[in-house]
Structures are given as C-alpha cells and as structure tokens.
Amino acid sequence: MYKRLFGIRRKMRFDSPEEYYETLGFLAKSDGSISLVWEHNEEQGAWGSEGRIHCHSNLDKFTAPLKRKFTKGRAKKVKHRINCNEFVEDITTNHGFQMGAVQNSGVIRNTIPNQYKSDFDKGFNL
C-alpha cells in the first residue's frame, strides 16, 4: 500500500500515490524487464538477505522512483539492481507480486484502489 518512502538509507521515494501505483503497473508487466529476487547474501558472509528488483531491459521506460534507485547490475543479464527490502516486502505482501520474472497482473490489479487503477494501467502500458 502507498507510502511516500521505503527503506532506511537512500530511500525509495514516491512523490504521490499516482506515481506509486503507476510503478506497480510497470512492475506487473511480465515482459522481461524485471525479476524480483531475494539474494541470500548471508551465505557469502554479508549481514543478511536482500530484496531486489533485477532490471533486465527497457531501462528507458522505468518509472522515476525505480530509476532513482538503480545500482550497478551483475553480468550481462542484470543491467541494474534496485535494492529495497521494505518495498519488495510491501509489493509481495500487499499486492500479490511473486518472486521471479512472471507476475499475475490480474491478481495485482485487484489489490489497487479503484481511484488509482488508471495509474496502474498507465504503468502497465509503458
């Protein structure tokens, strides 16, 4: 559900509910642009797991809140990563997103308040 800020450091910022729901629409597309992952960094000596959005393609179409959070990718398939445990937890817990690259846009859209469905659709059609 909409919150202006997610995370602790370098917070993920949404300037309006419309921007938040547009971003959810973009992430719900299942067009190969993104995948949701939990990286189990604790297995490599880091402090813990990280919820990430791996960015694969269509980088010019990503919404502003996502572009602001781009960090360096990994190898050729992941052009950028977006790190924000709190946001990944929000969209999986409250909006029906699943780990991986394939999302059920109908399930996700049903979690969107009616007044923001047009914003969701705008993001979905980017």
Disulfide bonds with the S-S distance in Angstrom:
none
